[in-house]
């Protein structure tokens, strides 16, 4: 995606000129920006980049110790943002250039030569129906006909409540790209990445779904939510984790919430595998030290620490 974005930058700088009309801006405001979709991480998360990339086995957490699960949640947030950035880098190029073709309810950028894919060309098409916009980033062999365009990135947006307020979706179809002989370097194990988001009412939320190569349905999901006050949430479902000793791998459901100063609370539930139904709750302070733990399987010592140290993140319950 990054190589394609770099190639498009120079193409659009040369091929597109002129001014934006007010109607052009309506189309361009239907495209999401990073601040609409990126997970808002606390400042303390930046110090933990690259840490906590695997889920720590249950039972190894220590009151007062660094929360490995909090670090993993922050790492998941950073990876979430990297996926969003890769997608939006493509859209940003078309937002910043006037369209090549204007029709009443349609805009087209291109076609341009696809430098990353010799022998192919690309275009970006947006169509408007009332308050709803649909858009496609498409490729075809150079010189081919109208019916030979195929879609790499589909997207939609339904405006509701102001500039860039509403509900939208976008995706990357890696399976289609590979079928056309394109190199999907960095995404060889993924057939499709889907994003759904809503920005019309707080808390805003963004959902990422990854469909593994050969899978019929998405098997990994990440969701981000945030409030205007700065509360953040990452929820993710991870299959194939070895969290509990035994013969089965676990599917985990993790919801982590935090305040702007870095205090947080996390709930981990085992959906499948060894200890199915086990639930673990943890809170941490602004230095990511565990202040409270609760285990639903431990009848002798179900809690440790002080529950009152857990931050109030109830605004995210909406």
N, C-alpha and C positions, 0 to 999 in steps of 0.2 A: 504494500500500500504506500509506503514512504517513497519508493522509487517512482511510482505512478504520480504521486503528488508533485514531486520535483519536476518531472517531465511536463506536467500540465502547467506548472507555474510559468515556464518560459513560453509555452504555446499560447496561453491565454493573454500574456503580456503583448504578444505580437499580433495575434489574430483578432483580438477584441478591442474595440475602441469606441469612442462616443460617450454620451452621458446616460445617466439613469433617469427614467421617467418615474413619476409617483407610482404608476402601476407596476413597474419593475420592482420597486421596493416592497410592494405587497407580496410578490412572489419570493423575493429574497428573504423576507422576514418569516416565511414559512419554513425555512431551513434552520435547524437547531444550531446553537453555538455551544462552545465548551462549558460556559458558565451555566447553561441550562441543564446539562447532563452530568457533569463531573461530580464525583463524590467529594464532599467537603470534609477533609481530614483535619484533626487538631494539629497544632504546631508541633506537639511532642511526637507525632507520628513520623515526621521527617527524620528524626534521629534513629528510627527503627527500620529504615528502608533496607530490604534484603534479609531481614531477620524473621523468624517465626514462619517460615514458608511451609512447614509440615505441622499437622496437628499433633500436639503432645499427648501421649497416652494418659488416659484418665487415671487418677490416683497418684500422679507425680507432681501435682500442683502443691505449692507450699505457701501458707499464709505469710505475707510480708515479702515474698519473693516476686521476681518479675513475672508478669503474666505472659506466658508464651501464646495464649489464645488471643490476647489483645494485640500482640505483635502480628499474629497471623491475620487478624481482622484488618489491621492497618495495611499490611502487605497486599491483602485481597483488594482493598480500596485503591491502592496504587496500580495494581494490575488492571482493575476495572477502568481506571482513568486512562491507562495506556491503550486499552481496547477502544474506548470512546474516542480518544485523540486520533488514532489511526483512521477511524471511519470519518470523523468530522474534518480531517485535513483535506479529504477529497471535496467535501461540500463547500468548504471555505473558499476554495479556488473559484467556484462558480458564483458564490455570493459577491465576490469582489470584482467581477468582470461583467460588463453589460452583455445581454444576450446577443447572439448572432441573428436570430430570427424572432420577430415579435408578431403574435396574433392576439386576438381579443382575449382569449382564455388559455393561451399557450405560449411558452417561451422555449427556445432551443439554443443551446450553446454547441457550436461545432457544425459538421464533423471536423475533427482534427486528426492528424496522424498520431497513432499510439506508439511513441518512441520506444517504450518498454517492450512492445510486442510487434516487431517488424512485420509488415504486411497487413496490419490491422489499423482501423481508425475507430474513434470514439465520439460520442456525443452525450449531452445531458439534456433531458427533456422534462419540462414541468407543465402540468395541466391543472386548471382551476375549475371547480364546480361549486359554485356558491362560496361557502367558507372552507371548503375542503380542497387541499392540494395533493396531487400525486406526482412523484418524480422518479426518473429512471436514469442511471448511468449505464450506457450501453456500448457494446463493441460489435464490429463486423469485419470480415475480410475486406481489405481495401478494394474499392471498385464494385463491391457486391450490391445487391438490390435492397430495397426498403424492407423486404421480408426477412432479410438475413441478420438484422440486428438482434442480439441476445443481451439479456439484462444481467449485469454483475451486481448492481446496487439498486434495489427498489426502496422507495420510501413514501410516506404519506404524512399529512398534518391536517388536523381540523382545528381552525382558530376558534377561540372562545375566551373572551375576557381581556383582550389587550395584545400589544405587540409580543409575539412569540409565546403567547399564553394559549394553551390548549392541550391536545393529545396527539401523539405522533408515533410512527414506527419507522424503522429502517433496518436494512439487513445487508450482509455480504454473502453471496452465493459462491462459495469456494468450489463446491462440487461442479457447478456449471462451468466455472473457469477452467478447472482441470480437464473437463471433457472437451474443451476447446483448445487444449494444448498449452494453456497458460501455466506459468510457474507460480504456485501459491506458497512460496518460501515463508516459513514461520507459521504456516497454518496447515501443514500436511495432514495432521490428524483430525482436522475439523472440516465438516461438510458445509456448515452454515453458522453464521452468527446473526442473531436477531436482537434488536433493541426495541423496547416499547417504553414510552414515557408520558407523563402528564405534568404540566406546569401551570395549570389554571387555578388550582387551589392548594394551599399548604396543608400537610407537608407534600412537597413535590416528590415524585418518585420516578426511578428509572430501573428497568429490568433488562438484564442481559441473559440470553439463552444460547448455549453452545451445543450444537448437534455434532457428536463425534462421527468420524468417517465410518460410513456403513450403517449408522444408527437410524432408526425410523423416527425417533422423537428426540428432543433435547434431553441430555442427561446431566448437564451441569448448569447451574443458574446462579447469578449474582444479582442482587437488588440493592439499590441505594435510595434512601429517603433523607430529607432534611427540612428543617423549619426555618422561618425567617430569623429566629433568635439564635441560630447556629447549632442546634442539636443535629447530630448526624446518625445515620444507621446504615449498616451493611448487613444484608442477609444473604447467605449462600448455602447451596446444597452441593455436597461433595460426595460422589460415589467412589468406591474402591479405596477407602482409608483403613489402615490397620491401627485402630485406636485401642482395641481391647484384645489381650492375648486370647487366642483361640483359632479355630479353623476357618472362620468366615471373615470377609472384609466388610467394613461398615459403610453405610450411607448416612452421612451426617447432615443435620439441619442446624445451622448456626445463625443466631441473630445477635449482633453487637451494636450497642448504642453508646454515644459519647457526647460530652459537653464540649464547648469551645476550648476549655482549659485542659482537656485531655482525660478527665475522669470518665469512667465507663462501666457498663454492665453488659454481661453476655450470657446467653442461654444456649446450651448445646443439647440437642436431642438425637439419640441414635434411632434412625428410622428402620434400618435393616442391618442384619449381621449379628455378631455376638453381642449380648446384653441389649437386644432390641427393646426399646422403650425407656432405656436409661436417660435421665435428664440431669444436667449439671448446670448450676448457675454460679456466676463469679462476678465480683465487682473489683475495680482497681482505682487507685488515686491518680493524681496528675503526673506522677512519676512512673506510672504503669506498674505499681506494686499492688499485689492482691490484698484486699482488705476484708473480703467476705467470700465464703464458699458454701454452697448447698448441694447435697447429693441425694437424689431420691431413692437410691438403692442402699444407703447406709443407715440402718435403723439404730445403731448404737451411737454414732457421731455424725448426724445428718448435716450439721452446720458448723462452721468455724468463722470466727471474726464477728464483726458488728454490722448488722444489716443497715443500720442508720448511716453508714458510710457510703451506701450506694446512692448515686446521683439521681435526681428526679428527672426522668426522661419521658414522663407520661404524656407530654405533648405529642409524642410520636405514636400514641395509641390510636389516633384518629384514622 
